[in-house]
């Protein structure tokens, strides 16, 4: 019997963190993970995809496909191997440094912690259970932190996840919500990237009244976007329109005749592209701007990847209920139940597979910032939870 040990989990996580893997540059970590599975007698499939429409990127995902001997549930485990770009301000080694029970490093929390947990859980499951029912599809994807969630999107669009009954995404739920570990997210807000173009009229800066300033109209509209009437979801709360950039330039001495407001718009269940357009047009009317306007949602590889749809589950679905019970039994405490406030691959899995998806992972802090860290005990317990759930669900 292989027993999950904390030191094994730490060693693997240290190896993963030591490999630089910013999105679009995941080849080295893909090779390492493949070799790790091979060394542990677990077959992998390297799925290659080509996003030809927008970025031209050719990416890779790792898929572990474990087939049981009889029919049963199809369980998907999902994690991403890429990280954001390295930022300034680090005082710990971004390639991994342990201080007490914390591992500091880029991606240590988000989300190499979750990938290490599922890898260790799969090693234990394969060694301890040769006879099981159902199927496990464990995916280690690229470009989650980059645009469009391209790795997971490609797996879905090419049919690799067609028959999934339940998804577990080991993003750091407690780390993101700030709740005490263990924390389980039963859904997430969605969101769209878009922009609003404003078309005014140029004039000399000495006589601005002769022109129509796209810059001034952009300012008026931005202020009115603070007054959007959002739908309130009992679990997800409300959406949020965030201005992430403004572009305009009148040159040396001219009224700018063009401006662009870049937005990321988080949404809840019941909101979509149409409701976003409606609220923007209401804000435009309230702001009394003179410019003509055009609303553009960002170009995407496909219709299904234009945005990240929000979703929630009840937690009463049989497999979700079993997972919550497993966490409670192993941790000897009831997990807090929460809902993710931003977007990720879990949106695709939760909204496009017609199957429940939960988010469960480690605790830590400073994700997407300097001195990102994960609490190692929470990674170890996450691995044990995943293993116990697979055993309870597929071996009984």
Secondary structure, 3 states (H helix, E strand, C coil): CCCCCHHHHHHHHHHHHHCCCECCCCHHHHHHHHHHHHHCCCCCEEEEEECCCCCCCEEEEEEEEEECCEEEEEEEEEEECCECCCCCCCCCCCCCEEECCEEECCCCCCCHHHHHHHHHHHHHHHHHCCCCEEEEEEEEECCCCCHHHHHHHHHHHCCCCCCCCEEEECCCHHHHHCCCCCEEEEEECEEEEEEEEEECECCEHHHHHHCECHHHHHHHHHHHHHHCCCCEECCCEECEEEEEEEEECCCCCECCCEEEEEEEEEECCCCCHHHHHHHHHHHHHHHCCCCEEEEEECCCCCHHHCCECCEECCCCCHHHHHHHHHHHHHHCCCCEEEEECCCCHHHHHHHHCCCEEEEECCCEECCCCCCCEEEHHHHHHHHHHHHHHHHHHHCC
